[in-house]
Amino acid sequence: MILKLHDHGFSPKLKRNKTTEKRYFSLIELMVVIAIIALLVSLLLPVLNQARAKAHAIKCTGNLKQVISAFMDYAGDWRGNIISANSGSTSSATNGWSWNYALVFNRYLPDPKKQKVGASVLFCPDSLKYLTGSKQTNIWYSYGAVYNKSPRQCISLNSPLISRAGHSKVTLVGDVWRTKYSPAYSFYRMSIPVNPAAGDGDEWGYPAGIHQSSCNMGFMDGHVLSASKNQLASDYFCGSADYDSTEALFPIGRVVVNVGPNAILTDL
């Protein structure tokens, strides 16, 4: 006899396996997760940016200490004289040497063109990010050092002017930018004060607040300082001068703010 299940009130049903049933996020739950992630990113991003900026500033300080060490080695070999950032060339010895070319050519520092981008101690890592192509290894765009308008081009670390002011108070090399041309860029010559006797005060580079508005500056005693523009203006002397005629050191008269392609040169 054939039993018909539906005749006796039975109907076949498939049992669901609850363990294999798929569970999907609702739209509201998905939006909540996205909002939480966005909140965490917004909280962490400034911290990460600050940590990156601090790391760059520390690397910049290390770079400047190595550059100053090279200056001192050069001075030791040349009776206490260092070469300044005069109008000498950054790429040849034909028309005189700039300070950075002298250190590279005489092997006190490695040639950036033979190093990986970012490896040279002649460039600030925060300035380097604004440079492209061959500029990233061109020492025209390196740190800026003292500029002596004297035809001698050299500066004696034992100069009475520097000794009277105090070597720890006189600038040697640091974060320097030039704003005369657009876009602005880091520059190897640190200017004499606001209104030099020969004019063209905006032709050169000036201390730049590139590290969260602070400038890393190395001094003639070998130390490196992260200074605000107010500190630079009130406590230190510009190491660039016409030593043969002015016989004076001057306070730092200008700084570069809002550092980047549209940087601004401002009087202190």
PyRosetta script that sets phi, psi and omega in degrees:
from pyrosetta import init, pose_from_sequence

init()
pose = pose_from_sequence("MILKLHDHGFSPKLKRNKTTEKRYFSLIELMVVIAIIALLVSLLLPVLNQARAKAHAIKCTGNLKQVISAFMDYAGDWRGNIISANSGSTSSATNGWSWNYALVFNRYLPDPKKQKVGASVLFCPDSLKYLTGSKQTNIWYSYGAVYNKSPRQCISLNSPLISRAGHSKVTLVGDVWRTKYSPAYSFYRMSIPVNPAAGDGDEWGYPAGIHQSSCNMGFMDGHVLSASKNQLASDYFCGSADYDSTEALFPIGRVVVNVGPNAILTDL")
pose.set_psi(1, 137.6)
pose.set_omega(1, -179.4)
pose.set_phi(2, -95.9)
pose.set_psi(2, 124.0)
pose.set_omega(2, -180.0)
pose.set_phi(3, -93.6)
pose.set_psi(3, 123.5)
pose.set_omega(3, 177.5)
pose.set_phi(4, -95.7)
pose.set_psi(4, 113.0)
pose.set_omega(4, -174.2)
pose.set_phi(5, -61.8)
pose.set_psi(5, -37.3)
pose.set_omega(5, -175.0)
pose.set_phi(6, -72.2)
pose.set_psi(6, -19.0)
pose.set_omega(6, 178.1)
pose.set_phi(7, -74.1)
pose.set_psi(7, -21.3)
pose.set_omega(7, -177.5)
pose.set_phi(8, -107.5)
pose.set_psi(8, 20.6)
pose.set_omega(8, 175.9)
pose.set_phi(9, 82.9)
pose.set_psi(9, 8.8)
pose.set_omega(9, 178.7)
pose.set_phi(10, -94.5)
pose.set_psi(10, 142.2)
pose.set_omega(10, 173.1)
pose.set_phi(11, -136.2)
pose.set_psi(11, 130.5)
pose.set_omega(11, -177.6)
pose.set_phi(12, -67.6)
pose.set_psi(12, 133.7)
pose.set_omega(12, 178.1)
pose.set_phi(13, -131.3)
pose.set_psi(13, 142.6)
pose.set_omega(13, 176.0)
pose.set_phi(14, -91.0)
pose.set_psi(14, 127.8)
pose.set_omega(14, 177.8)
pose.set_phi(15, -80.5)
pose.set_psi(15, 134.1)
pose.set_omega(15, 176.6)
pose.set_phi(16, -85.6)
pose.set_psi(16, 139.4)
pose.set_omega(16, 176.8)
pose.set_phi(17, -91.0)
pose.set_psi(17, 106.4)
pose.set_omega(17, -175.6)
pose.set_phi(18, -63.6)
pose.set_psi(18, -24.4)
pose.set_omega(18, -177.8)
pose.set_phi(19, -74.0)
pose.set_psi(19, -21.3)
pose.set_omega(19, -178.3)
pose.set_phi(20, -106.5)
pose.set_psi(20, 3.2)
pose.set_omega(20, -178.0)
pose.set_phi(21, -71.6)
pose.set_psi(21, 130.6)
pose.set_omega(21, -177.9)
pose.set_phi(22, -78.8)
pose.set_psi(22, 141.6)
pose.set_omega(22, 179.4)
pose.set_phi(23, -119.9)
pose.set_psi(23, 123.8)
pose.set_omega(23, -177.6)
pose.set_phi(24, -108.1)
pose.set_psi(24, 149.7)
pose.set_omega(24, 173.8)
pose.set_phi(25, -71.1)
pose.set_psi(25, 139.9)
pose.set_omega(25, 171.1)
pose.set_phi(26, -79.6)
pose.set_psi(26, 166.0)
pose.set_omega(26, -179.3)
pose.set_phi(27, -61.9)
pose.set_psi(27, -39.3)
pose.set_omega(27, -179.4)
pose.set_phi(28, -64.7)
pose.set_psi(28, -44.4)
pose.set_omega(28, 179.2)
pose.set_phi(29, -62.3)
pose.set_psi(29, -40.4)
pose.set_omega(29, 179.2)
pose.set_phi(30, -63.5)
pose.set_psi(30, -41.3)
pose.set_omega(30, 179.6)
pose.set_phi(31, -66.4)
pose.set_psi(31, -35.4)
pose.set_omega(31, 177.6)
pose.set_phi(32, -64.9)
pose.set_psi(32, -44.1)
pose.set_omega(32, 178.6)
pose.set_phi(33, -61.4)
pose.set_psi(33, -45.3)
pose.set_omega(33, 179.4)
pose.set_phi(34, -61.6)
pose.set_psi(34, -41.1)
pose.set_omega(34, 180.0)
pose.set_phi(35, -63.6)
pose.set_psi(35, -40.2)
pose.set_omega(35, 179.1)
pose.set_phi(36, -64.8)
pose.set_psi(36, -44.0)
pose.set_omega(36, 178.9)
pose.set_phi(37, -62.0)
pose.set_psi(37, -44.4)
pose.set_omega(37, 179.8)
pose.set_phi(38, -62.0)
pose.set_psi(38, -38.4)
pose.set_omega(38, 178.4)
pose.set_phi(39, -64.6)
pose.set_psi(39, -44.5)
pose.set_omega(39, 179.3)
pose.set_phi(40, -62.4)
pose.set_psi(40, -41.6)
pose.set_omega(40, 178.7)
pose.set_phi(41, -63.1)
pose.set_psi(41, -43.3)
pose.set_omega(41, -179.3)
pose.set_phi(42, -64.5)
pose.set_psi(42, -29.9)
pose.set_omega(42, 178.3)
pose.set_phi(43, -79.1)
pose.set_psi(43, -36.8)
pose.set_omega(43, -174.8)
pose.set_phi(44, -85.2)
pose.set_psi(44, -30.1)
pose.set_omega(44, -174.8)
pose.set_phi(45, -59.2)
pose.set_psi(45, -47.3)
pose.set_omega(45, 177.6)
pose.set_phi(46, -60.7)
pose.set_psi(46, -36.9)
pose.set_omega(46, 178.9)
pose.set_phi(47, -65.2)
pose.set_psi(47, -43.2)
pose.set_omega(47, 179.1)
pose.set_phi(48, -65.8)
pose.set_psi(48, -39.7)
pose.set_omega(48, 178.4)
pose.set_phi(49, -64.7)
pose.set_psi(49, -40.0)
pose.set_omega(49, 177.9)
pose.set_phi(50, -65.7)
pose.set_psi(50, -39.9)
pose.set_omega(50, 178.6)
pose.set_phi(51, -64.9)
pose.set_psi(51, -40.5)
pose.set_omega(51, 177.9)
pose.set_phi(52, -64.7)
pose.set_psi(52, -43.1)
pose.set_omega(52, 179.5)
pose.set_phi(53, -64.0)
pose.set_psi(53, -39.4)
pose.set_omega(53, 178.8)
pose.set_phi(54, -66.1)
pose.set_psi(54, -39.8)
pose.set_omega(54, 178.5)
pose.set_phi(55, -63.0)
pose.set_psi(55, -40.6)
pose.set_omega(55, 178.2)
pose.set_phi(56, -64.8)
pose.set_psi(56, -41.5)
pose.set_omega(56, 179.6)
pose.set_phi(57, -64.5)
pose.set_psi(57, -38.8)
pose.set_omega(57, 178.5)
pose.set_phi(58, -67.0)
pose.set_psi(58, -42.1)
pose.set_omega(58, 177.8)
pose.set_phi(59, -63.7)
pose.set_psi(59, -39.7)
pose.set_omega(59, 178.1)
pose.set_phi(60, -61.3)
pose.set_psi(60, -43.2)
pose.set_omega(60, 178.3)
pose.set_phi(61, -60.3)
pose.set_psi(61, -44.0)
pose.set_omega(61, 177.6)
pose.set_phi(62, -62.1)
pose.set_psi(62, -40.7)
pose.set_omega(62, 177.7)
pose.set_phi(63, -59.2)
pose.set_psi(63, -47.8)
pose.set_omega(63, -176.5)
pose.set_phi(64, -64.3)
pose.set_psi(64, -36.1)
pose.set_omega(64, 178.2)
pose.set_phi(65, -64.2)
pose.set_psi(65, -37.8)
pose.set_omega(65, 177.8)
pose.set_phi(66, -70.3)
pose.set_psi(66, -37.2)
pose.set_omega(66, 177.5)
pose.set_phi(67, -65.1)
pose.set_psi(67, -44.0)
pose.set_omega(67, 178.3)
pose.set_phi(68, -62.4)
pose.set_psi(68, -39.6)
pose.set_omega(68, 177.1)
pose.set_phi(69, -59.7)
pose.set_psi(69, -40.2)
pose.set_omega(69, 177.0)
pose.set_phi(70, -65.3)
pose.set_psi(70, -40.6)
pose.set_omega(70, 175.4)
pose.set_phi(71, -57.2)
pose.set_psi(71, -45.5)
pose.set_omega(71, -177.4)
pose.set_phi(72, -66.9)
pose.set_psi(72, -37.1)
pose.set_omega(72, 175.9)
pose.set_phi(73, -63.1)
pose.set_psi(73, -42.2)
pose.set_omega(73, 177.9)
pose.set_phi(74, -61.9)
pose.set_psi(74, -45.7)
pose.set_omega(74, -179.9)
pose.set_phi(75, -62.1)
pose.set_psi(75, -36.5)
pose.set_omega(75, 178.4)
pose.set_phi(76, -63.7)
pose.set_psi(76, -30.4)
pose.set_omega(76, 179.8)
pose.set_phi(77, -87.2)
pose.set_psi(77, -14.6)
pose.set_omega(77, -174.7)
pose.set_phi(78, -127.6)
pose.set_psi(78, 45.6)
pose.set_omega(78, 171.4)
pose.set_phi(79, 54.0)
pose.set_psi(79, 40.9)
pose.set_omega(79, 176.0)
pose.set_phi(80, 81.3)
pose.set_psi(80, 8.8)
pose.set_omega(80, 179.9)
pose.set_phi(81, -99.9)
pose.set_psi(81, 142.2)
pose.set_omega(81, 171.3)
pose.set_phi(82, -118.3)
pose.set_psi(82, 155.8)
pose.set_omega(82, 179.0)
pose.set_phi(83, -91.3)
pose.set_psi(83, 139.7)
pose.set_omega(83, -173.8)
pose.set_phi(84, -95.0)
pose.set_psi(84, 178.9)
pose.set_omega(84, 177.1)
pose.set_phi(85, -90.5)
pose.set_psi(85, 54.2)
pose.set_omega(85, 178.1)
pose.set_phi(86, -69.9)
pose.set_psi(86, -164.1)
pose.set_omega(86, -177.6)
pose.set_phi(87, -81.5)
pose.set_psi(87, 17.0)
pose.set_omega(87, 176.6)
pose.set_phi(88, -63.7)
pose.set_psi(88, 162.4)
pose.set_omega(88, -174.4)
pose.set_phi(89, -78.6)
pose.set_psi(89, 148.7)
pose.set_omega(89, 173.3)
pose.set_phi(90, -96.6)
pose.set_psi(90, 5.2)
pose.set_omega(90, -176.4)
pose.set_phi(91, -137.1)
pose.set_psi(91, -5.1)
pose.set_omega(91, -179.6)
pose.set_phi(92, -157.9)
pose.set_psi(92, 161.6)
pose.set_omega(92, 179.9)
pose.set_phi(93, -96.1)
pose.set_psi(93, 6.4)
pose.set_omega(93, -173.8)
pose.set_phi(94, -62.9)
pose.set_psi(94, -46.1)
pose.set_omega(94, -176.0)
pose.set_phi(95, -110.8)
pose.set_psi(95, 31.3)
pose.set_omega(95, -176.3)
pose.set_phi(96, 92.7)
pose.set_psi(96, 160.5)
pose.set_omega(96, -175.6)
pose.set_phi(97, -104.7)
pose.set_psi(97, 138.9)
pose.set_omega(97, 165.8)
pose.set_phi(98, -77.7)
pose.set_psi(98, 166.4)
pose.set_omega(98, -177.0)
pose.set_phi(99, -59.3)
pose.set_psi(99, -42.8)
pose.set_omega(99, -175.6)
pose.set_phi(100, -73.2)
pose.set_psi(100, -36.1)
pose.set_omega(100, 177.8)
pose.set_phi(101, -66.6)
pose.set_psi(101, -37.8)
pose.set_omega(101, 178.5)
pose.set_phi(102, -61.8)
pose.set_psi(102, -42.1)
pose.set_omega(102, -179.1)
pose.set_phi(103, -69.3)
pose.set_psi(103, -35.4)
pose.set_omega(103, 179.1)
pose.set_phi(104, -76.0)
pose.set_psi(104, -48.1)
pose.set_omega(104, -177.3)
pose.set_phi(105, -60.4)
pose.set_psi(105, -38.8)
pose.set_omega(105, -179.3)
pose.set_phi(106, -90.2)
pose.set_psi(106, 9.0)
pose.set_omega(106, 171.5)
pose.set_phi(107, 66.6)
pose.set_psi(107, 30.4)
pose.set_omega(107, 170.9)
pose.set_phi(108, -81.1)
pose.set_psi(108, -24.0)
pose.set_omega(108, 175.9)
pose.set_phi(109, -137.6)
pose.set_psi(109, 150.1)
pose.set_omega(109, 177.2)
pose.set_phi(110, -66.3)
pose.set_psi(110, 152.1)
pose.set_omega(110, 177.3)
pose.set_phi(111, -75.2)
pose.set_psi(111, 119.6)
pose.set_omega(111, -179.8)
pose.set_phi(112, -56.9)
pose.set_psi(112, -29.6)
pose.set_omega(112, -178.4)
pose.set_phi(113, -69.6)
pose.set_psi(113, -14.0)
pose.set_omega(113, 177.9)
pose.set_phi(114, -104.9)
pose.set_psi(114, 9.8)
pose.set_omega(114, 179.1)
pose.set_phi(115, -118.5)
pose.set_psi(115, 164.5)
pose.set_omega(115, 174.2)
pose.set_phi(116, -69.8)
pose.set_psi(116, 150.4)
pose.set_omega(116, 177.4)
pose.set_phi(117, -58.2)
pose.set_psi(117, 128.5)
pose.set_omega(117, -179.9)
pose.set_phi(118, 94.6)
pose.set_psi(118, -9.8)
pose.set_omega(118, -177.8)
pose.set_phi(119, -86.4)
pose.set_psi(119, -24.0)
pose.set_omega(119, -176.0)
pose.set_phi(120, -73.1)
pose.set_psi(120, 138.9)
pose.set_omega(120, 177.7)
pose.set_phi(121, -79.5)
pose.set_psi(121, -1.0)
pose.set_omega(121, -178.9)
pose.set_phi(122, -84.1)
pose.set_psi(122, -4.6)
pose.set_omega(122, -176.6)
pose.set_phi(123, -124.2)
pose.set_psi(123, 136.2)
pose.set_omega(123, 172.6)
pose.set_phi(124, -73.4)
pose.set_psi(124, 132.0)
pose.set_omega(124, -179.1)
pose.set_phi(125, -61.6)
pose.set_psi(125, -30.2)
pose.set_omega(125, 178.9)
pose.set_phi(126, -78.3)
pose.set_psi(126, -27.4)
pose.set_omega(126, 175.2)
pose.set_phi(127, -78.2)
pose.set_psi(127, -33.6)
pose.set_omega(127, -176.0)
pose.set_phi(128, -61.0)
pose.set_psi(128, -31.5)
pose.set_omega(128, -176.8)
pose.set_phi(129, -68.7)
pose.set_psi(129, -15.0)
pose.set_omega(129, 177.6)
pose.set_phi(130, -92.7)
pose.set_psi(130, -1.8)
pose.set_omega(130, -179.4)
pose.set_phi(131, -102.4)
pose.set_psi(131, 151.1)
pose.set_omega(131, 179.2)
pose.set_phi(132, -130.9)
pose.set_psi(132, 157.1)
pose.set_omega(132, 173.6)
pose.set_phi(133, 56.6)
pose.set_psi(133, -135.9)
pose.set_omega(133, -175.3)
pose.set_phi(134, -67.4)
pose.set_psi(134, -18.2)
pose.set_omega(134, 178.6)
pose.set_phi(135, -62.5)
pose.set_psi(135, -25.0)
pose.set_omega(135, -177.1)
pose.set_phi(136, -70.8)
pose.set_psi(136, -12.2)
pose.set_omega(136, 176.1)
pose.set_phi(137, -125.5)
pose.set_psi(137, 9.4)
pose.set_omega(137, -179.0)
pose.set_phi(138, -93.1)
pose.set_psi(138, 117.7)
pose.set_omega(138, -173.0)
pose.set_phi(139, -71.2)
pose.set_psi(139, -4.9)
pose.set_omega(139, 169.0)
pose.set_phi(140, -56.6)
pose.set_psi(140, -29.9)
pose.set_omega(140, -175.7)
pose.set_phi(141, -103.9)
pose.set_psi(141, 21.5)
pose.set_omega(141, -176.8)
pose.set_phi(142, -80.7)
pose.set_psi(142, -168.3)
pose.set_omega(142, 169.4)
pose.set_phi(143, -56.9)
pose.set_psi(143, 160.0)
pose.set_omega(143, 177.6)
pose.set_phi(144, -103.6)
pose.set_psi(144, 138.0)
pose.set_omega(144, 179.3)
pose.set_phi(145, -122.1)
pose.set_psi(145, 172.8)
pose.set_omega(145, -174.3)
pose.set_phi(146, -54.8)
pose.set_psi(146, 143.4)
pose.set_omega(146, -177.9)
pose.set_phi(147, -116.7)
pose.set_psi(147, 118.5)
pose.set_omega(147, 177.2)
pose.set_phi(148, -106.3)
pose.set_psi(148, 115.6)
pose.set_omega(148, -176.1)
pose.set_phi(149, -76.6)
pose.set_psi(149, -3.3)
pose.set_omega(149, 177.6)
pose.set_phi(150, -66.9)
pose.set_psi(150, 145.4)
pose.set_omega(150, 175.5)
pose.set_phi(151, -61.6)
pose.set_psi(151, -21.0)
pose.set_omega(151, -180.0)
pose.set_phi(152, -65.3)
pose.set_psi(152, -30.9)
pose.set_omega(152, 177.8)
pose.set_phi(153, 71.8)
pose.set_psi(153, -20.1)
pose.set_omega(153, -179.0)
pose.set_phi(154, -92.5)
pose.set_psi(154, 157.6)
pose.set_omega(154, 175.6)
pose.set_phi(155, -128.4)
pose.set_psi(155, 130.3)
pose.set_omega(155, 177.7)
pose.set_phi(156, -89.0)
pose.set_psi(156, 126.1)
pose.set_omega(156, 176.9)
pose.set_phi(157, -67.0)
pose.set_psi(157, -16.4)
pose.set_omega(157, 178.9)
pose.set_phi(158, -97.5)
pose.set_psi(158, 13.7)
pose.set_omega(158, 178.9)
pose.set_phi(159, -56.6)
pose.set_psi(159, 135.3)
pose.set_omega(159, 177.7)
pose.set_phi(160, -55.9)
pose.set_psi(160, -34.5)
pose.set_omega(160, 178.9)
pose.set_phi(161, -60.2)
pose.set_psi(161, -47.8)
pose.set_omega(161, -178.1)
pose.set_phi(162, -68.8)
pose.set_psi(162, -40.6)
pose.set_omega(162, -179.8)
pose.set_phi(163, -63.0)
pose.set_psi(163, -40.8)
pose.set_omega(163, 179.9)
pose.set_phi(164, -67.2)
pose.set_psi(164, -40.7)
pose.set_omega(164, 180.0)
pose.set_phi(165, -71.8)
pose.set_psi(165, -31.0)
pose.set_omega(165, -175.9)
pose.set_phi(166, 101.9)
pose.set_psi(166, 122.6)
pose.set_omega(166, -176.6)
pose.set_phi(167, -58.9)
pose.set_psi(167, -29.6)
pose.set_omega(167, -179.2)
pose.set_phi(168, -75.8)
pose.set_psi(168, -5.2)
pose.set_omega(168, -178.2)
pose.set_phi(169, -110.1)
pose.set_psi(169, -2.9)
pose.set_omega(169, -173.5)
pose.set_phi(170, -112.4)
pose.set_psi(170, 125.4)
pose.set_omega(170, -175.6)
pose.set_phi(171, -67.8)
pose.set_psi(171, 147.4)
pose.set_omega(171, 177.2)
pose.set_phi(172, -123.2)
pose.set_psi(172, -55.0)
pose.set_omega(172, -176.8)
pose.set_phi(173, -155.2)
pose.set_psi(173, 145.4)
pose.set_omega(173, 179.9)
pose.set_phi(174, -178.0)
pose.set_psi(174, -163.4)
pose.set_omega(174, 178.5)
pose.set_phi(175, -70.6)
pose.set_psi(175, 111.7)
pose.set_omega(175, -176.3)
pose.set_phi(176, -134.1)
pose.set_psi(176, 133.7)
pose.set_omega(176, 178.8)
pose.set_phi(177, -127.0)
pose.set_psi(177, 151.8)
pose.set_omega(177, 177.7)
pose.set_phi(178, -111.8)
pose.set_psi(178, 130.4)
pose.set_omega(178, -175.6)
pose.set_phi(179, -115.3)
pose.set_psi(179, 1.3)
pose.set_omega(179, -175.6)
pose.set_phi(180, -62.7)
pose.set_psi(180, -34.9)
pose.set_omega(180, -177.9)
pose.set_phi(181, -112.1)
pose.set_psi(181, 153.7)
pose.set_omega(181, -179.8)
pose.set_phi(182, -109.4)
pose.set_psi(182, 132.7)
pose.set_omega(182, -1.0)
pose.set_phi(183, -76.1)
pose.set_psi(183, 155.5)
pose.set_omega(183, 177.4)
pose.set_phi(184, -66.6)
pose.set_psi(184, 159.7)
pose.set_omega(184, -178.0)
pose.set_phi(185, -157.6)
pose.set_psi(185, 162.4)
pose.set_omega(185, 174.8)
pose.set_phi(186, -67.3)
pose.set_psi(186, 149.0)
pose.set_omega(186, -168.9)
pose.set_phi(187, -145.0)
pose.set_psi(187, 144.6)
pose.set_omega(187, -171.5)
pose.set_phi(188, -81.3)
pose.set_psi(188, -7.6)
pose.set_omega(188, -178.8)
pose.set_phi(189, -112.1)
pose.set_psi(189, 119.5)
pose.set_omega(189, 175.7)
pose.set_phi(190, -91.7)
pose.set_psi(190, 128.3)
pose.set_omega(190, -168.6)
pose.set_phi(191, -72.8)
pose.set_psi(191, 159.0)
pose.set_omega(191, 161.4)
pose.set_phi(192, -72.2)
pose.set_psi(192, 175.7)
pose.set_omega(192, -168.0)
pose.set_phi(193, -62.2)
pose.set_psi(193, -167.5)
pose.set_omega(193, -169.3)
pose.set_phi(194, -55.7)
pose.set_psi(194, -51.1)
pose.set_omega(194, -175.4)
pose.set_phi(195, -122.2)
pose.set_psi(195, 77.6)
pose.set_omega(195, 179.5)
pose.set_phi(196, -61.6)
pose.set_psi(196, 153.9)
pose.set_omega(196, -175.1)
pose.set_phi(197, -57.3)
pose.set_psi(197, -33.7)
pose.set_omega(197, -177.6)
pose.set_phi(198, -86.6)
pose.set_psi(198, 5.1)
pose.set_omega(198, -178.8)
pose.set_phi(199, 78.4)
pose.set_psi(199, -153.1)
pose.set_omega(199, -178.6)
pose.set_phi(200, 38.6)
pose.set_psi(200, 49.3)
pose.set_omega(200, -179.0)
pose.set_phi(201, -64.3)
pose.set_psi(201, -22.9)
pose.set_omega(201, -179.3)
pose.set_phi(202, -90.5)
pose.set_psi(202, 3.9)
pose.set_omega(202, -178.0)
pose.set_phi(203, -73.0)
pose.set_psi(203, -28.0)
pose.set_omega(203, -172.8)
pose.set_phi(204, -100.6)
pose.set_psi(204, -170.8)
pose.set_omega(204, 178.5)
pose.set_phi(205, -102.1)
pose.set_psi(205, 158.5)
pose.set_omega(205, -178.9)
pose.set_phi(206, -133.5)
pose.set_psi(206, 157.1)
pose.set_omega(206, 177.7)
pose.set_phi(207, -51.2)
pose.set_psi(207, 135.0)
pose.set_omega(207, -173.4)
pose.set_phi(208, -121.9)
pose.set_psi(208, 131.6)
pose.set_omega(208, 178.4)
pose.set_phi(209, -83.5)
pose.set_psi(209, 72.5)
pose.set_omega(209, -173.3)
pose.set_phi(210, -90.4)
pose.set_psi(210, -19.5)
pose.set_omega(210, -177.8)
pose.set_phi(211, -100.7)
pose.set_psi(211, 84.6)
pose.set_omega(211, -177.9)
pose.set_phi(212, 51.3)
pose.set_psi(212, 49.1)
pose.set_omega(212, 178.0)
pose.set_phi(213, 74.8)
pose.set_psi(213, 3.8)
pose.set_omega(213, 175.7)
pose.set_phi(214, -105.8)
pose.set_psi(214, 152.8)
pose.set_omega(214, -179.4)
pose.set_phi(215, -112.9)
pose.set_psi(215, 130.5)
pose.set_omega(215, 173.1)
pose.set_phi(216, -85.9)
pose.set_psi(216, 121.9)
pose.set_omega(216, -176.8)
pose.set_phi(217, -132.7)
pose.set_psi(217, 133.4)
pose.set_omega(217, 176.3)
pose.set_phi(218, -99.5)
pose.set_psi(218, 147.5)
pose.set_omega(218, -174.3)
pose.set_phi(219, -119.5)
pose.set_psi(219, 169.6)
pose.set_omega(219, -171.0)
pose.set_phi(220, -73.1)
pose.set_psi(220, -5.8)
pose.set_omega(220, 173.0)
pose.set_phi(221, -94.5)
pose.set_psi(221, -3.2)
pose.set_omega(221, 176.3)
pose.set_phi(222, 103.0)
pose.set_psi(222, -9.0)
pose.set_omega(222, -177.6)
pose.set_phi(223, -88.2)
pose.set_psi(223, 158.7)
pose.set_omega(223, 179.8)
pose.set_phi(224, -121.6)
pose.set_psi(224, 136.2)
pose.set_omega(224, -176.2)
pose.set_phi(225, -129.0)
pose.set_psi(225, 139.9)
pose.set_omega(225, 169.6)
pose.set_phi(226, -95.5)
pose.set_psi(226, 111.3)
pose.set_omega(226, -170.6)
pose.set_phi(227, -123.9)
pose.set_psi(227, 145.6)
pose.set_omega(227, 172.2)
pose.set_phi(228, -79.1)
pose.set_psi(228, 166.6)
pose.set_omega(228, -179.5)
pose.set_phi(229, -63.9)
pose.set_psi(229, -32.4)
pose.set_omega(229, 179.4)
pose.set_phi(230, -69.0)
pose.set_psi(230, -37.8)
pose.set_omega(230, 176.1)
pose.set_phi(231, -63.3)
pose.set_psi(231, -45.7)
pose.set_omega(231, -179.1)
pose.set_phi(232, -60.6)
pose.set_psi(232, -39.7)
pose.set_omega(232, -176.2)
pose.set_phi(233, -71.3)
pose.set_psi(233, -34.0)
pose.set_omega(233, -171.3)
pose.set_phi(234, -97.8)
pose.set_psi(234, -25.9)
pose.set_omega(234, -168.9)
pose.set_phi(235, -112.5)
pose.set_psi(235, -11.4)
pose.set_omega(235, -169.3)
pose.set_phi(236, -133.5)
pose.set_psi(236, 161.6)
pose.set_omega(236, 179.1)
pose.set_phi(237, -110.1)
pose.set_psi(237, 146.5)
pose.set_omega(237, 175.4)
pose.set_phi(238, -75.6)
pose.set_psi(238, 121.4)
pose.set_omega(238, -177.2)
pose.set_phi(239, -71.5)
pose.set_psi(239, -6.4)
pose.set_omega(239, -179.8)
pose.set_phi(240, -92.9)
pose.set_psi(240, 130.9)
pose.set_omega(240, 179.2)
pose.set_phi(241, -168.9)
pose.set_psi(241, 168.1)
pose.set_omega(241, 173.1)
pose.set_phi(242, -91.9)
pose.set_psi(242, 86.4)
pose.set_omega(242, -171.1)
pose.set_phi(243, -62.8)
pose.set_psi(243, -28.6)
pose.set_omega(243, -174.6)
pose.set_phi(244, -76.4)
pose.set_psi(244, -21.6)
pose.set_omega(244, -175.5)
pose.set_phi(245, -123.0)
pose.set_psi(245, -39.2)
pose.set_omega(245, -176.1)
pose.set_phi(246, -76.4)
pose.set_psi(246, -33.3)
pose.set_omega(246, -178.5)
pose.set_phi(247, 50.6)
pose.set_psi(247, 41.8)
pose.set_omega(247, 179.3)
pose.set_phi(248, -156.0)
pose.set_psi(248, 151.5)
pose.set_omega(248, 170.6)
pose.set_phi(249, -106.9)
pose.set_psi(249, 150.2)
pose.set_omega(249, -175.8)
pose.set_phi(250, -121.3)
pose.set_psi(250, 151.6)
pose.set_omega(250, 171.8)
pose.set_phi(251, -60.9)
pose.set_psi(251, 156.8)
pose.set_omega(251, 177.0)
pose.set_phi(252, -68.6)
pose.set_psi(252, 122.2)
pose.set_omega(252, -171.1)
pose.set_phi(253, -97.8)
pose.set_psi(253, -21.5)
pose.set_omega(253, -177.9)
pose.set_phi(254, -141.7)
pose.set_psi(254, 153.1)
pose.set_omega(254, 173.0)
pose.set_phi(255, -138.7)
pose.set_psi(255, 160.7)
pose.set_omega(255, 177.2)
pose.set_phi(256, -101.4)
pose.set_psi(256, 127.8)
pose.set_omega(256, 178.4)
pose.set_phi(257, -119.0)
pose.set_psi(257, 171.5)
pose.set_omega(257, -178.9)
pose.set_phi(258, 52.5)
pose.set_psi(258, 48.9)
pose.set_omega(258, -170.4)
pose.set_phi(259, -61.9)
pose.set_psi(259, 131.6)
pose.set_omega(259, -177.5)
pose.set_phi(260, 155.1)
pose.set_psi(260, -169.5)
pose.set_omega(260, -178.8)
pose.set_phi(261, -55.6)
pose.set_psi(261, -30.2)
pose.set_omega(261, -179.1)
pose.set_phi(262, -108.3)
pose.set_psi(262, 35.9)
pose.set_omega(262, -178.6)
pose.set_phi(263, -58.8)
pose.set_psi(263, 153.2)
pose.set_omega(263, -176.1)
pose.set_phi(264, -120.7)
pose.set_psi(264, 134.2)
pose.set_omega(264, 174.5)
pose.set_phi(265, -93.3)
pose.set_psi(265, 125.3)
pose.set_omega(265, -176.0)
pose.set_phi(266, -129.7)
pose.set_psi(266, 144.9)
pose.set_omega(266, 176.9)
pose.set_phi(267, -77.6)
pose.set_psi(267, 149.2)
pose.set_omega(267, 178.0)
pose.set_phi(268, -100.0)
pose.dump_pdb("model.pdb")
